[in-house]
Each structure stands twice: as structure tokens, then as C-alpha cells.
Amino acid sequence: MKVIIDASNVAHFGKDKEGKKPSLENLLKAVEALDKLGYEPFPIADASLRHEIDEKDKFNDLLDEGNVHQVPSGTNADHFILKMADEEDTKILSNDNFREFHDEFHDINNRRIPFNFIDGNISIGSSSKPKKVKNILQKICTQMLNDFEKKGLDSYKLKKNKKLSGIAVAKEAIDRISKTNEDGFDSKIEGIFLKIPLFDKVMGMVEDAEKTSDFIIFVLVSPRDYKDAVKNAGNIAVTVGDRLKLDHAPLVAVRNDLFTKPGSFELNIIYSDEILEESPYNVNITINDHDYSFVKKNSRNIASTVAARLGTWKFPIVSVKPSMLMEKPGHFDITLEKGGEK
């Protein structure tokens, strides 16, 4: 990775000593240290450094050879360095905090690598860890659902976050199905996937569900509430089937949903014969190093969220891999590849 060296800042280190000029040796040691660490040093100096530095002839030779780069005369070197770092997604070796530019460049602390000289030897520090991007899991899920919709697959989008309880879930389901019997559902309003408990049994295949239920009810909950919500699945099915006098009790599936707040729920309901047994596409997520572990850890919850809102019986395969090309926290890319039955 390229590291821009704030050449003037490095050369001026220790200049507070009386009579000391900016040091070319400081700059050369910084280049050498970064090179040993496997970086590509790229020194940039302001226009005045060539007139102030202690070894002017050697410094001018470095400029002529292209080993040190100088900003155009009259250009603010700090802004030039920050803009280049932003455009090329690089780090910056500097002890300057660039405070006056924080409004324009929001990730300075994550880019800036501090340094120190001790007994003539340079010590390279590390940049600050970036703050976790808020709601990155939801952003990933939203992008995935948008990409699925571009393939012609509708998804459930409501995010009412009603207060979670077994009675509340049953009542909401009764109200929805009653309205369905009167008005009818639009195709693929709500979704499902995997195996789910019903009357203490496990339904293994979609065909079985179709024989025993006209509707599939998905109870979408926060991962924190999943275990407690599963315990109520059978009772919800019995209550809904009995109250509506359905020929077959509905199938109730509890799913982790990253859009749902703890202590609340969403309901997706679809006709059994509209369920997709397999996800039509699997998903590859390429993401920056900073968010990789967090997203990888939650990959199953991402798959659960997307599958439930699409209406697929099984989870899509969600693979997560880091990329050095994505340096900024929050950066990710999604690609869909054909899934389902081969």
C-alpha cells in the first residue's frame, strides 16, 4: 500500500532545538522504515522545504530524480496531501492532525500514521482504528434485497416493529389473514425458509407444508429474541388456526431479522404455494478489513433476514471475504451468483 509522507512535517521533527534546520536524514529514514515494512513510500514536500532543508543539494537531486515530489508553488501542501490520499485511498505519515481540514476530510485519523524519533531512530506508529459504521448489517441487507429485486424478486419491506408477545403475534396474524380472505394478497408479500417447529414437530420439506397449511406466517424478530419467540410458534399456529376456523393450521416460522428492533416483531405472510424451496441466487460480499470480522460473524443473520423477506425456504449461501482495495470502513460490494437447484 502506498503511504504518502508529509515530507515537511517529517523533516521539521525536532526543529524546536535552537538553530536546527529541517533534516533530510529524517526524511530518508522515514522512507527506509516504510519500505522495510512493505509500504510504498511517496514523499510530498511543500514548495518552501527546498530552501530550508539542511542538505539542499541532495534534496534537490531527490526532487530531480522523482524520489521526492513537490506541490506546485502557491498550493496548500496539507490540502494537496489530504486530497491525494482520499482520491488514491492511501495512508499518510505525519504528526500533523490537520484539524482545519476535518470538516472536509472525515477519515483523517484513520489515515494518519504518527511517528517519533528516539536516539536518531524513527519509530512508526499506527493509525487510529476507524469507528464502526452504524447499521452496516442493515445496509448490506438492504443492498442485497435491492439486488434481488433487480432480478425480479419482490421482498417484504415493512418495518413497523410492533411490541413482541405471543398474543400480539397471533392477533396480528389473525388480522392480516382475515383481510387477506377479503382482499387477497399481492404476490410475494411476505416470506419464509428452513425448518421450523409446529406442534413440537419439525417440518422438513416445503411439500409437507403445502399439504398442511394454506399460509406460511413468518415471525421476524431480533436475534436477541429468537429463542423465546420459537417457544411460542406452536401456540401461535393453534390460536390462529382455531380463531379463523382454517382447515389447516398455518405454518409458523420464527426468523432472525436484522431490521427488527429487540423486543418487537414483524410478520410476513404468504401463500404456501408461493414459497421458493431454494434461494435463486447466492451472495458474495466483499468488504473492507475493518468490518470483515463483524460481518462474517453475522453472515447467517444476514442470510436469514434476506431469505425471510424474499420468501425462500432455505437460506442463500452468504460468503464474506476481505479486500485490501476497500480501505475505508463501511465500504462493501455485493455480487449475486446463480443458486438453488443445479
Buried (B, 14 or more C-beta within 10 A) or exposed (E): BBBBBBBBBBBBBEBEEEEEEBBBBBBBBBBEBBEEEEBEBBBBBBBEBBEBBBBBEEBEEBBEEEBBBBBEEEEEBBBBBBBBBBEEBBBBBBBBEBEEBEEEBEBBBBBBBBBEBEEEEBEBEEBBEBEEBEEBBBEBBBBBBEBBEEEEBBBBEEEEBBEBBBEBBBBBBBEBBEEBEEEEBEEBBBBBBBEBBBEEEEBEEBEEBBEBBBBBBBBBBBBEBBEEBBEBBBBBBBBBBEBBEBEBBBBBBBBBBBBBBEBBBBBBBBBBEBBBEBBBBBBBBBBBEBBBEBBBEBBEBBBBBBBBBBBBBBBBBBBBEBBEEBBBBBBBEBEBEEBBEE
